[in-house]
Amino acid sequence: MNTATEYLSLQGEVGPIQIAVDRPSEAKVSPARGVAVLAHPHPLFGGTMNNKVVTTLARAAIATNLVVVRLNFRGVGASAGVFDQGRGETTDFLQVCHWAFTQTPGLRVLGGFSFGAAVAAKAQAVLLHQKQEQDDKKQSIDKLMLFGVAVSRFPVPEVPPHTLIVHGQKDDVVPLSSVQQWASPQNLKVVVLPNATHFFDGHLSEVKQLAMDYLLSKE
């Protein structure tokens, strides 16, 4: 994302997982507030960790003094494997989360765009289940950001009430109605960006501001 980005490789279930780590400039003089792990859109349709929505969310997190970790899913970039319909991707995402949480204490944030949002939601559900089973605060997630979440294409579990859900009014990939139908039984608020399409073209500044406001909020 910038010249300060550190590219690393973690050993995953089927081989290397390529990750990118960005640290806020403030972290050089004082500890970062925590870490955000972000997931990219569908690998078979050009999704990578350098997707513009994902990098916009990364910039928002960095601006709020969070370390950001992005990963390439299986078969993308230097990550091994092939697309696994969200199953293996969730496994790899969780492994990256555990690594990131060990590296950076503090606030724990998960986020994603489209397919990546569905993966982030699944990972949050797994971590919550582990926390409840083990009564382990190490598994807790403080914030969850879902942008253009692909509920019409992949199963997405229930999420906490404080989750940030943002969707484009004119999303032509994941209909807004499907997200509203998923969110309504959970009494979740969906932030709708007027005239925005799935990729939030022309609305990335709003995406960044919504993410920053959420990350700085006390909720």
ROVEXZA-218473 format. One record per atom (N, C-alpha, C, O): residue in one letter; z, x, y. Coordinates in steps of 0.02 Angstrom, whole numbers, plus 50000, padded with zeros to 5 digits. Example, Ala and Ser with C-alpha at 12.3 -4.5 7.8 and 13.67 -1.06 7.14 Angstrom:
! ROVEXZA-218473
A503905066049716
A503905061549775
A503905066049835
A504235071249834
S503545064249888
S503575068449947
S503945064550002
S504025067050057
END
This chain:
! ROVEXZA-218473
M500005004249940
M500005000050000
M500005004350062
M499715002450113
N500325010150059
N500305014950114
N500405021950086
N500505022750026
T500375026950130
T500415033850106
T501095035550076
T501165040450040
A501605031350090
A502265032750063
A502385029449995
A502905030449965
T501895025549972
T501965022149908
T502025027249851
T501635032049847
E502525026149808
E502625030549750
E502385026949688
E502625021449672
Y501915029849653
Y501655026849592
Y501975030049531
Y501975036149524
L502255025849488
L502605028249429
L502355024549367
L501985019649372
S502565026949309
S502395023749246
S503015022749205
S503395027549193
L503135016649183
L503685015149138
L503405013749069
L502845011249063
Q503785015549018
Q503555014148949
Q503715006948932
Q504295004948931
G503195003048919
G503294995948902
G503194994548829
G503144999148788
E503184988148812
E503134985948743
E502494988248710
E502484989848650
V501934988448748
V501294990348719
V501014996748750
V500424998448740
G501425000248788
G501195006448820
G501415006748893
G501875003048913
P501105010948932
P501325011949001
P501255005649045
P500775001749038
I501735004749089
I501704999649141
I501665003349208
I502115007049226
Q501115002349244
Q501045005649309
Q501425001749362
Q501334995749369
I501845005249399
I502215002049454
I502105005849519
I501935011749519
A502215002349573
A502185005349640
A502845003849675
A503074998149674
V503135008849705
V503775008049739
V503695009749813
V503435015049831
D503905005149856
D503895006249929
D504605005549955
D504955000749938
R504805010249996
R505475010150024
R505455009250099
R505025012250133
P505905005350127
P505925004450200
P506125010950235
P506495014950207
S505875011950294
S506035018150331
S506775018550345
S507055024050350
E507115012850353
E507835012750367
E508225015750309
E508785018350319
A507945015550248
A508295017950189
A508415025550192
A508815028150154
K508065028950238
K508165036150244
K508825037750278
K509105043250269
V509075032950319
V509695034250355
V510275029750331
V510855031450342
S510115024250299
S510625019750272
S510355016350210
S509745015650204
P510775014350163
P510535011350101
P510135004950113
P510285001250160
A509635003850072
A509254997550075
A509704991750055
A510204992750020
R509534985750077
R509924979750061
R509874977749988
R510304974149962
G509364980149955
G509244978249886
G508524979449867
G508194983749896
V508274975649818
V507604976849792
V507244970249778
V507554965449756
A506594970249790
A506174964549773
A505644966749723
A505304971749734
V505574963149668
V505074964549617
V504544959049622
V504704953149617
L503914961049633
L503384956249648
L502834956449595
L502654961749570
A502564950449579
A502054949749526
A501394947249555
A501384943049600
H500854949849527
H500184948249554
H499844942449517
H500074940349465
P499284940049545
P498924934349515
P498554936249451
P498594941949428
H498194931549423
H497894931849356
H497474938249347
H497014939449385
P497654942249296
P497294948549284
P496554947649267
P496154952049282
L496374942049236
L495674941049216
L495234938549273
L494634937849264
F495534937249330
F495154934949388
F495254939549448
F495254937449506
G495334946049433
G495384951049486
G496074952249514
G496144955849563
G496584949349484
G497264950349509
G497524957249496
G497484959749440
T497794960449548
T498114967049541
T498714967249587
T498824962649627
M499114972549582
M499704973149625
M499514974449698
M499934974249742
N498854975749710
N498624976749779
N498324970449809
N498004970649861
N498414964749775
N498184958349802
N498484957249872
N499054959049884
K498094954349917
K498304953849987
K498924949449997
K499314950750043
V499004944349956
V499604940149963
V500214944149939
V500744943849971
V500144947649884
V500694951649858
V500894957149907
V501484958249919
T500404960549936
T500564965949983
T500854963050048
T501254966350081
T500664956950065
T500984953650123
T501714952250109
T502144953350152
L501864949850049
L502564948650030
L502944955250028
L503534955550046
A502604960550005
A502924967150003
A503104969450074
A503654971950085
R502654968550121
R502784970650190
R503364966650219
R503774969250257
A503394960250202
A503954956050225
A504614958750199
A505104959150235
A504624960450135
A505244962950104
A505444969750134
A506034970850147
I504964974050143
I505104980550173
I505384979750244
I505844983250264
A505094975050281
A505324973750350
A506034971250352
A506364971750404
T506284968450297
T506974966050294
T507424971050258
T507964969350234
N507194977250254
N507584982850226
N507714982150151
N508264983450127
L507194980050115
L507224979850042
L506734984850013
L506184985750039
V506924988049959
V506454991949920
V505994986949883
V506234981649862
V505364988549877
V504894984049843
V504584987549783
V504364993249787
V504584984049726
V504274986549666
V503734981549644
V503884975649633
R503114983849640
R502564979949614
R502334982949548
R502424988849536
L502034978849505
L501774981449442
L501084978749429
L500914973349452
N500694982549392
N500064980049365
N500194977249296
N500494980549253
F499964971149284
F500054968149219
F499594971449167
F499174975749184
R499684969549106
R499324972649050
R498564972649061
R498264967549077
G498264978549051
G497544979149057
G497294980149128
G496694980449140
V497754980549176
V497564981449246
V497774988449269
V498324990649255
G497324991849304
G497474998549328
G497665003149271
G497295003649222
A498235006549278
A498455011249227
A498945008049177
A499265011649139
S499005001449177
S499444998049130
S499074996749064
S498504994449064
A499404998149009
A499104997348943
A499094990048922
A499424985848952
G498704988648869
G498714981948839
G498164977448864
G497724979448902
V498204971148842
V497724966048862
V498104959748883
V498704959048868
F497764955348918
F498074949248943
F498404945348886
F498114944648832
D499024942848898
D499404939648845
D499654932748865
D500184930548843
Q499274929248907
Q499414922248924
Q500104921248956
Q500374915748954
G500374926548986
G501014925949020
G501614928148979
G502154929349007
R501524928548913
R502094930448871
R502264937848879
R502814939548900
G501784942148862
G501904949348869
G502014951348941
G502384956048956
E501674947748987
E501764949249058
E502474948049081
E502754951749121
T502784942749055
T503484941349071
T503944946649043
T504414948849075
T503794948748981
T504184954148950
T504154960548992
T504664963749005
D503554962349014
D503474968449054
D503804967649122
D504124972349147
F503734961749152
F504034960549218
F504794961249213
F505104964249257
L505084958649160
L505814959149150
L506024966449142
L506544968549167
Q505624970349106
Q505784977349097
Q505784981049165
Q506214985149179
V505284979449206
V505254982449273
V505854980149315
V506134984149352
C506044973849308
C506634971349344
C507264975349325
C507634977549369
H507374976149262
H507974979849239
H507964986949267
H508484989449290
W507394990149266
W507334996849294
W507484996749369
W507865000949394
A507184992049405
A507274991749478
A507994990249497
A508244993149545
F508314985849461
F509004984049476
F509474990049464
F509974990849499
T509304994149415
T509705000049402
T509625005249457
T510095008749476
Q509015005649482
Q508855010649534
Q509145008849602
Q509355013249640
T509145002349618
T509335000149685
T509844994449682
T509674988949663
P510474995749699
P510974990449700
P510884985849760
P510514987449807
G511214980149758
G511194975549814
G510824969149798
G510824966949740
L510504966149847
L510134959949840
L509584960649789
L509234965649786
R509514955449747
R509004955549695
R508524949749706
R508714943849705
V507894951449717
V507384946549734
V506814946949685
V506584952449669
L506574941249661
L505964940849622
L505454936849662
L505634932149698
G504824938549655
G504314934849690
G503634935749658
G503534940349618
G503184931349675
G502514932049648
G502044927049679
G502244922449714
F501404928049664
F500864923849690
F500454921249632
F500234925149590
S500334914749630
S499904911449581
S500174912549510
S500734910549495
F499774915649467
F500014917349399
F500654921449403
F501114920549364
G500674926049451
G501274930249459
G501884926249478
G502444928149459
A501794920849515
A502364916549531
A502624913149469
A503234912249460
A502174911049425
A502384907949362
A502774912949320
A503274911249289
V502544919249318
V502894924449280
V503584925749311
V504084926449274
A503624926149377
A504264927349410
A504754921749395
A505354922949385
A504514915549394
A504954909849379
A505204910249307
A505794908849293
K504764912149260
K504974912949191
K505494918449184
K505984917749147
A505384923949219
A505854929549215
A506534927549243
A507054929449216
Q506534923749297
Q507164921449326
Q507544917149276
Q508154917749269
A507184912749240
A507504908449191
A507804912549134
A508354910949111
V507454917749112
V507714922049059
V508344925649083
V508844925849047
L508324928349143
L508904931949169
L509494927349180
L510064929249168
L509364921149201
L509904916349210
L510224914649143
L510834914149138
H509814913849091
H510074912349024
H510504918148999
H511034917148970
Q510264924249010
Q510644930148989
Q511304930549026
Q511824932248997
K511294928949090
K511904929049130
K512414924049103
K513004925449097
Q512164917949087
Q512614912749062
Q512894914548994
Q513484913248979
E512484917548951
E512704919348884
E513214925148886
E513694925148849
Q513084929848931
Q513484935948932
Q514004935848988
Q514424940348993
D513964930749032
D514394930549091
D514354937149127
D514864940149145
D513734939449138
D513614946049164
D513284945549233
D512714943349239
K513644947649284
K513364947349352
K512764951949361
K512384951149408
K512684956649316
K512124961249321
K511464957649312
K510944960249331
Q511474951749282
Q510854948049269
Q510684943149325
Q510174939749321
S511094942549375
S510994937449426
S510414939149473
S510294944949488
I510064933949495
I509524934549543
I509734930849606
I509954925049603
D509664934049663
D509894931049726
D509374926649759
D509534921549788
K508734928649754
K508214924849787
K507574925049745
K507424929949711
L507194919449749
L506574918749712
L506044915949758
L506144910649788
M505474919449764
M504924917249808
M504314915749766
M504064920049730
L504064909549771
L503474907449733
L502934905049781
L503024899949815
F502384908649785
F501834906949829
F501224904949786
F501004908749744
G500964898849798
G500394896449760
G500524896249686
G500084897849646
V501124894249667
V501344894649596
V500884890449552
V500744884549567
A500644893449498
A500124890449456
A500394885549405
A500314886549345
V500714880249429
V501024875449383
V500524871249344
V500684868649291
S499904870649370
S499404866749335
S499054870649280
S498654867949242
R499194877149276
R498834881449229
R499294884849178
R499074886849125
F499934885449195
F500424888749151
F501074884949154
F501244881949205
P501454884849098
P502114881649100
P502584885549146
P502644891649141
V502914881949191
V503374885049238
V504044881549231
V504084875449238
P504584885249216
P505244882149206
P505544879749271
P505284880849325
E506104876249264
E506484874249323
E506744880449359
E506874885649327
V506824879849424
V507054885549464
V507644883449506
V507764877449515
P508024888249533
P508614886549574
P508424882649637
P507864883349662
P508874878649664
P508734874549722
P508574878549785
P508244875949831
H508794884849789
H508684888849849
H508024892649846
H507884896549891
T507614891449795
T506964894949788
T506494893349846
T506454887549868
L506144898349870
L505624897349921
L504964895849885
L504714900049848
I504694889949896
I504064887849866
I503574886249923
I503694881849963
V503024889949925
V502534889149978
V501854887849947
V501654891249900
H501504882849974
H500854881049945
H500374879050001
H500574876350052
G499734880449989
G499224878550037
G499024871250031
G498944868649975
Q498954867950087
Q498764860950087
Q498094859850053
Q497984854750019
K497634864550061
K496954863950033
K496844868849976
K496294871449968
D497364870049937
D497304874449879
D496784871549831
D496864865949806
D496254875349817
D495714872949774
D495774875749703
D495334874549661
V496304879449689
V496424882249622
V497004878649588
V496944876549531
V497544877849624
V498134874249599
V498264868549648
V498514869749703
P498094862349631
P498174856749678
P498884856149703
P499364856749664
L498944854849767
L499614853749796
L499984848249759
L500594848649750
S499624843049739
S499954837449705
S500304839549641
S500834836849624
S500014844449605
S500334846649543
S500984850349557
S501464849649519
V501004854049611
V501624857549630
V502154852549652
V502734853249635
Q501944847549690
Q502414842449712
Q502694838549653
Q503284836849652
Q502274837049604
Q502504833549545
Q502994837749504
Q503464835049474
W502894844249503
W503354848749469
W504014849349507
W504544849549477
A503964849749573
A504554850949614
A504984844649624
A505604845149628
S504674838949626
S505034832749644
S505624831249598
S506174829749623
P505554831449531
P506124830049488
P506704834949496
P507274833449479
Q506554840849524
Q507074845849534
Q507364845549605
Q507804849449623
N507104840749644
N507314840149715
N507204846649753
N507614848649795
L506634849849739
L506464856049772
L506024854649833
L505604850149832
K506124858549884
K505714858049944
K505094862449935
K505144868249914
V504504859649950
V503884863549950
V503664864350022
V503534859450057
V503614870550045
V503364871950112
V502594871850108
V502304875950072
V502284867350145
V501554866550143
V501254869550206
V501434867750262
L500784874250195
L500434877150252
L499804873250265
L499344873250224
P499764869750322
P499184865550337
P498524869550335
P498484875050363
N498024866650302
N497344869450299
N497294875950260
N496754878950257
A497834878250229
A497814884550191
A497524883350122
A497674878250090
T497114888050098
T496834887850031
T497294891749984
T497834894050003
H497074892649922
H497494895949872
H497684902949893
H498244905149882
F497204906549922
F497324913549940
F497594914350011
F497644919950037
F497774908850042
F498084908950109
F497664912750160
F497924915950205
D496994912250153
D496544915550201
D496684912950271
D496714906950283
G496774917650318
G496924915750387
G497634913650399
G497814911650455
H498054913950347
H498754911750353
H499244917050329
H499834915550317
L499024923150322
L499464928350295
L500044930050342
L500574931950320
S499934929350408
S500484930550455
S501034925350445
S501624926850452
E500834919150429
E501334913950416
E501684915250350
E502294914250344
V501314917650301
V501614919550236
V502154924850247
V502704924250221
K501984929950285
K502454935350297
K503074932750334
K503634934650316
Q502984928550384
Q503554926150422
Q504004921750380
Q504624922150385
L503704917350339
L504104913150295
L504524917350247
L505104915850235
A504214922450219
A504574926850173
A505134930550208
A505684931050181
M504994933150267
M505514936850304
M506104932350321
M506684934150312
D505954926350346
D506484921650363
D506924920050303
D507534919850307
Y506594918950246
Y506954917350185
Y507384923350161
Y507964922450142
L507104929250164
L507464935150140
L508064936850184
L508544939950161
L508034934850247
L508584936250294
L509084930450297
L509624931150326
S508904924850266
S509354919050268
S509954920150223
S509944924450179
K510484916250235
K511104916850196
K511084912550134
K511554912650094
E510554908650124
E510504904250065
E510424908250001
E510374905349947
END
